[in-house]
Amino acid sequence: MMTFEGLDENFKFLVLEVKTQIGATRKFVNSPSRALFRKITSRDDHIDNLKTIIENKSYSRINKDTELDDKSLNKIRAIQLASVNLERIGDYCVNIVNQMAYLEDKNFVNRFENPEAFDIIEETTALIEKGFNEDNMPLALEICKSEYSLDSLYKDNFNRIMAEMGSGKNIPDLVTVLFIFRYLERIGDSLLNIGEAIIFSILGERIKIEQFESLQHTLTVSGFDGSFSDIDFQGIWGSRSGCRIGHVQAKDKENGPPVAQGSIYKEGNLAKIKQERDNLKLWNNNFPGMVPDIFGYHESPDENKGSMLVEFLPGCTLDTMILTSDDADLENGLFTLEQTLRHIWKKTIKTGPFPTTYMEQLKSRQPGVLQVHPEFNTLAGSQGAVDITSATDLINKAMSVEKNLPAPFTVFIHGDFNCNNVVYSNADERIRFIDLHRSRDFDYIQDISVFLVSSFRMPIFDRPIRNKINAVISRFYSFTEEFALENEDATWKARLTLALARSFYTSTRFEFNYGFAKEMFNRSIFLLEKINRYNGNWNDFVLPEDILHY
């Protein structure tokens, strides 16, 4: 273990003290005595002090040494996290000892499987120091898996205790034993946290054991047969879909299967991951090479989780291009995007009419919006001689309007067409798509509105860059108009108004800048009011394009 001003020595002493505390607790459960009770409670104070010393040294080292490399920094953070959990194990030992006072029959607890639980705990705790010293991944996994064994023991004994309570005998002792096993089970939770801290120290990423195992399974399916030490894993944060996303590549990228040269690992809800896998296959069948290849797929039905490894696409997402690329490269990217969409839509077009669901989508996300911005729950009232309609009433009225505005045709849409889900490779002038779990046959206006508002909501207020964003929005709006005219879609502006109202409104739940969120909310309300007041021919409806500019 690296030396950090005595931090490693303090940690060794803490592990030793906790191991001794566990052994003493086991001895006390088998044969309680006042002398042993005093030793255990006294040692708990020493464990608390060691944890505090390690915590202080960890924070001091991190704050003072600006030249720490990532490996050293991760090690310090992992030691601090493990120390917190070791101190909790010490507390649980004291709680177990205290519970013994409530037993009428001190040997009653030995009728149950407490020796097996202590065996697991002692054997696992003995691995902690070596796991940290050697950055030993197999030992880290073994420490993590002790939690499964202790959970299983707790479940078995819980069921047995509940069954014996049915007899009406020994109720106080049975309740006390249940509490003791509950503390033994909680020690397993802390051991799991310690094992995951070692994994963090090795990988430099916080990853839970079930996610780690899922990644291992998926890597195996992909054809990668190296050890995990041969892999670099970098978490990608900020996903709004609830999925864990990471960039995976081999340290030796030149050899091995395609996954070794770089891939994206995605883990989350089984239904969502399965849907994305199916959609990727569908995309690749109809438009080969336009979406990432699937390298590996794994299901964990018991945990309702799925995971997959997909190709890491070279290039730049369109939102990054808007902010950083020169005009010529951005022009090429937008032109390629328009041609790509035109090709997809023409190939997949199906004549209608087909109903749309923009207001239904808005209503389903309304609770999330109001959780972030409760003040957007505007109520009905009046201001002078002007009646004010509540936001909910505006949405309900627009829903009735939408029923009379079906799409004349459908195309195969992306489904989550934010500009950061579009990747452009300048090297081969190629557009490709990512994050496709919502792809389906639907109104192309859905993708149009999402793209336009995802551009609008970029939190960039520098005027030159904002002008560039506005120019991209105008260009894409013009492209939409051209496609609508080519395909005799006379009501596209009215449907786009509904879709934009939906996208502006729902986007506010991701924006904590109240002023900017209010701008989007106001635009949504304006569009809903405009669509609700209109009583002419929908073919003649006018959408003010400047509503899209900021």
N, C-alpha and C positions, 0 to 999 in steps of 0.2 A: 504494500500500500504506500502511496505517496506520503511524504511527511509534510504536514502543514502546521508548523509551530506547535507540535504536540497534539494536534487534533486526532491523528491516527492512534496515539497512545490512549487518549481519553476514550476513544471509541472502543478500543480493545477492552479497557477496564469496564466500560458500560456493558458490553456483551457478556463479560465474565460475571459481573454482578447479577445480571438478569438470569443467566444460566444457574447461578447459585440460588437465586430466589425461587426459580421454578422447582429445583430439587428440594429445597426446604419446604415449599408449599406441598409438594407431593408427600413428603415425610409427615407433615402436619396433618394432612387428610387421613393418612393411615394411622397416625398415633399423635393426637393433639397434646400439646403441653404448653404451660405458660411461658417457659423459657424460650421455646422455639417461636412462640407468637411474638415475643418481644424482639427477637432477632429479625424476624421477617418485617415487622413494622419499622424497626430502626434502619434496616437496609433499604427500605423504600425511600427514606429521606435521602440516603446517599445516591440512589439511582436518580432521583429528581435533580439533585445538585449536579451530577455528571451530565445529565441531559441539558441543563441550563448552561453549563460551561461550554459544551459542544456547540450549542446554539449560538452563544455569544461569539465564540471563536469563528464559527462559520460565517456569520454576518460581517464580522470585523474583517476577515480575510477577503471576502468578496468585495466589500466596500473600499478597502485600502489598496488592494493590489490590482491595479488596472492592466497589468501585463499577464494576467492568468490566461492560459490557453483554454480552449473549449473543454478539452478532456479533464483538466484540473478543476475547472469550474463545475462541471457535471459531477465529478467525484465528491466535491464539497457539498453540493446540493443533495446528493444521494445519501451521504453520511448524516446530514442534518435530518432528512426525512426518516431515515432508519432509526435515528436516535429518538425521535418523537414516538415512534411506534414501539421501540423497546421500553420506553418509560411507561407507555400504556400497558404493556404486558406486565410490568412490575405492579401497576395499579390493580390489574385484574387478579393477580396473585393475592394481593392484600384483600380484595373483595371476596375471594374464595375462602380465605382463612376466616374472615369475619362471618361468613355464612355458616361455618361449622358450629358456631355458638348456638344456632337455632335448632340444631338436631337434638331430638330427645334421645336417639340411639346413635352414638358417634360412629358406629360401624355400618350404619344403614347405607351410607354412600358407596360402600365397597360392594354392595349387591349389584351395582351397575358398572358400566365400562369405563370408569375413570382411570384405571391403570393404562388402558389402551390409548386414551387421550393424552395422558402425560408422556407415554412412550413417543408418540408422534411429535409432541411439542419439544421434548428434550432432544430428540434426534435431529429435528429441524433447526433448532437454535444453535446446535453445534456446527452447522454448516455456514452460518452467517459470516463469520470472520474470514473464512477461506474464500467464500464467494466474493467478498469485497477485495481481498488481497490479490486474487488471481483474475479478477474480471471474468469469473467462471459462469458462462451462460447455462450449462446443464445444472449446476448447483442452484443458480437463481430460479430456474424452472422448478426444481425439486422443492425449494422453499415455498414457492407459490402454490404448488399442488398440495401442500400439507393442509391448506384451507379447505380443499375439497374433502379430504379424509375426515377432518374435524367436523365439517358440516354434516357429513354422512353419519358420523357417530352421534352427533347431537339429535339428528332426526330420528335415528333408531331408538335412542333412550327417551326422547320426548314421547314417541308413540307408546313405548312401554310404560312410562310414568302415567300418561293419560289413561291407559287401560287399567292400571292398578288403582287409580283414583276412583274408578267406577265401583270398586268394592266398598268405598267409604272408610277404609282403614288407612292409618298412617298418613293422613292428609298433610299435616304440617311438615313431616319429614320428606314426603314426596315433593312438596312445593320447594323446600330448601334445596333438595338435590337438583331439581329443575333449574334453579337459579345458578347453582354451581356449574352445571353443564353449559348453561348459557354463557358464563364467563369463559369457560374453556373454548367454546365456539368463537367468542370474540377475540381470544388470543390468536385463533386461526386467521381472522381478518387482518390483524396487525402483522402476522407473518407474511401474508399475501402482499401487504404494502411494502414490506422490507424486500421481498423478492423482486417486486416491480421496481423498487429503487435501484437494485443492482442492475436490472435490465436497462434502466435509464442511464446509469453510469457507463454502461458498455455502449449503448446505441446513441446516447445523447438525445433521446426522444422519450417522452412519457407515453407508454403504450401498455395497456392492460393485458393480463395474461391470456384472456380469451381472444383478444385481438392479435396477440403475438402468435398463438397457436393457429388461428385462422390464416394469418400471413404465411406461416410455415406450410400449412396444408396447400394453400394456393400456389406457393412457390414450387412445391413438389409436383403439383399437377401441371405446372407450366413447363416442366422439364429441367428446372434448375436443380442440380444435385450437389451443389457446394454447401458448405456449412454457413450458419448465419453470420459468422465472423467475416465472411467474404462479401457481405452485403452492406451497403450504405442505405439507411432508411431516414428520410427527412419528412417530418410531418408537414402537411399543408393545412393551415388553420383558416378559419373564417367561412367554412362551408355552411350555407343556410339550409341544407337539405337534411341535416342530422346525421350525415355519413362521416366516417373517419376516412380521410384521404391522405395518402403519403406518396412521396416520390421514392422509388426503389431502383437501385442500380448496383451492379457488382463493382467492387473496388478495382478489379481487373476487367474493364469493359470490352477488351478486345476479344476475349474468348468466351465460350459458352453460348447458350441459346439466346434468341432475341431479347428475352427478359433481362439478360445480363447487361444489355446495352442501354437500359433505361425503360422503366415502366411506371405506371400509376397503379397504386394499390387503393382499393375502395372497399370499405366495410361498413355495413349498416343493416337496416331493416330488411329481412329476407325478401318480402314481396317487392320492395323497391329495387333491390339489387337484381333480383330475378327479372323484373320488368326491363331494367336497363340492359341486361344481358340479351334478352329476347329482341329488344329494339336494335341493339348493335348488330345482331345477326341479320335482322330485317334490312337495316341500312346497307350492310355489306353485300347482301344478296342483290339488292336493287341498284346500289350505287357503290360498286367496289372501290375501296380505298378512300372513301370520303369521311369515314369515321375510324376510330382506333380499332386495331385487331385485338381480339381477346386471347391472352396468353394462358390464363388459368381461371377456374371458377370453383368455389367451394361453398357448401351449405352446412349450417349448424342448426338443424331444425329444433333441437331442444332449447336453444337460446333465441330462436326466431331471428337468426342473423345469417347474412350471406356476405361473401367477399369475392372479389375478382381482381386479377391483374390485367391491365390493358396497356396497349402501346402508348408510350410517351411521344406525343406529336412534336416534331420540330417546328419552330416558327414562333410567332408572337400573337397573343390575343388582340382582338381588334381594339379593345379599350386602351391597351398599352400603346398600340400604334397611333391612336388618336392623340395621345398625350406626348409621344416621343418621336414619332417618325416624321421625316420630311414630307412635303406635299406630294412629291412624285411617288414615293412608296405607298402613301396612304391612298392616293388616286388609284394605283394599281390594285391595292387590296379591295377597295370598294367596288371597282369595276368587276373584279373577279367574283366578288360576293354576289353582285347583281346577276351576272351570267350564270353562276352556279344555282341560285334560287330559281331563276327562270327555267333552267333545265329540269330541276327537280319538280317544280310545280306543273310544268307542261306534261311531264311524263306520268304524273300521278293524279291528274285532275279527274274528278268524277262529278257529273252534273247533278244538280239538286232539284228542288230546294232542300237545305239542311238547317235545322235550328242551331242557334248559338247559345252560349251559357255564360256570357260575360258578367251579368249581374249575379248569377248564381255563384260564380267564382268569387266575386267581391263580397257577397254576404258570408261565404264560408270563411273568409279571412278577416272579416270585420272584428271579431273578438280579439284577434292578435293585434290589430291596429289600435283598438281602444285600450288594450293593456299597456301599450307604450304611450299613447296619446289620448287619455280619457276625455280631454277637452274637445276632441273631434266628434263626440256624441252630441252634436248640436240638436237642440229641441225646437219644436214649433213655437212661433210667437209672432210678434209684429214689431216693426220699427217705423214709427209714424204711421203713414197710411199704407205701408208696404207689409204684406203678410210674408212671414218667413216659414218655409217648409222645413221640417226636420230632415236630417241626413237619411235616416232610415226610410222615411216616406218617399224621399227622392229616389232612393234605390228601388223601393217596391214599385213605384210608378214606372221607372225605367225598365223594370223587369217585364211589365205588361207591354210596354212599347217594343221591347226586344222580340216578343213572341210574333210580332207582325213584321219582323225584319230578318227573315231567314237568309242564309248565304246561298247564292245561286249555284255554288259548286264547292267542293272540298279539294284539298291537296294534302299530301303527306307533310306535316309540319314538324319542326324541331321540337316544339312544346315548351322550351325554356330558353327562348332565343335572346338572352342577354348578350351584349356585345363581348363579354368576357368568356362566352362559350363558343366563340368563332375564332379559329386559329388560321392565320395566313402565313404561309412560307414564301418568303421573298425569293429563295433560291430557285424554286420551281414554279413560282406564281400559282400557288394552289391554296384553295380554301378547304378547311376540314372542320368538323363539328365535334363538340364534346358535351357530356352531361345530357344524355338523351332519354332518360327514363319516362319523360312525358310525351314522347313522339307518338303521333296518331294521325288519322285522317280527320281534318278539321278545317275551319275557315282560315285562310292564309292571313287574314287581318289579325288573328291572335299573335302570330309571330311578329308582324309589323309593329303592333302596339308595344310589345315587350321590348323589342329592339329600340324603338324610339325613346321610350321612357327610361330604359337602362342607360342610354346616352345622356338624356336630360339630367338624370339624378347623380351623375358623376360629381362629387363634392369639390369641384374646382371652380373658383370664382375669379381667377386672374383673367382679365378681359380678353387678351389675345388668344389664350387657350379656349376660353368660353366661346369666342367667335368661331374658332375652329370646330368645336362641338356643334354649335348651331348650324354650321355649313354642312357637316355630316348629316345632321337631322334633316335639313332641307333637301339634300340630295336623295336621301332614302325615301322621303315623302314623295318626291317627284317620280322616283322609280315605281313606287306603289301606284301612283296615278296612271303611269304608262301601262303597267300590267293590267290594271282594272279596265282601262279603255280597250286594250287589246282583247280582253275576254268578256266585254260587254257587261261588266259589273257596275250597274248604275247606282247601287245603294252603298257602295263601299265607304263613302264619307260618313254616313249615318252609323254604320256598324263600327267604323274606326272610332267614332265619338264615344260609343259605349265601351269599346275595348280600352281606349285611352283613359276614360273615367275609372275603369277598373284598375288599370296599371298605375296611374297616379295615386289612387287611394291606397292600394295595397302596399305600394313602395314606401309609404310613410312609416311602416312598422320597422324598417331597417335604418331609419334616419333619426338620430337623437339631436341633431341640430334643429331646434324647434322652428326657427325662422324658415329654413329650407323645407322642412316637413310641411309647414303651414302653406308654403307656396304650392306644393304638390296637392295638398288637400283642397285648397281654394280652386285650383284648376279642375280638379275632379268634380267639385260641386258646381262650378260654372258649366261644365259639359253636361252634367246631369240635368241641370235646369234648362239648358238650351234644347236638349233632346226632348224633354217633357213638355216644353211650351210649343214645340213645332206642330203645326196642324196642316202642313202642305203635302205635296207629293215628295216622297223620300228620294226620288231621283234628283230633285232640285235642292236638296239639303246642302248647306254650306258649312264647312268646318274651317274656322279661322286658324290658318297654319301657324300664326305667331304664338298660339297657346303652347307650342312646343319649344319656344325659344326662351332663354333666361338671360 
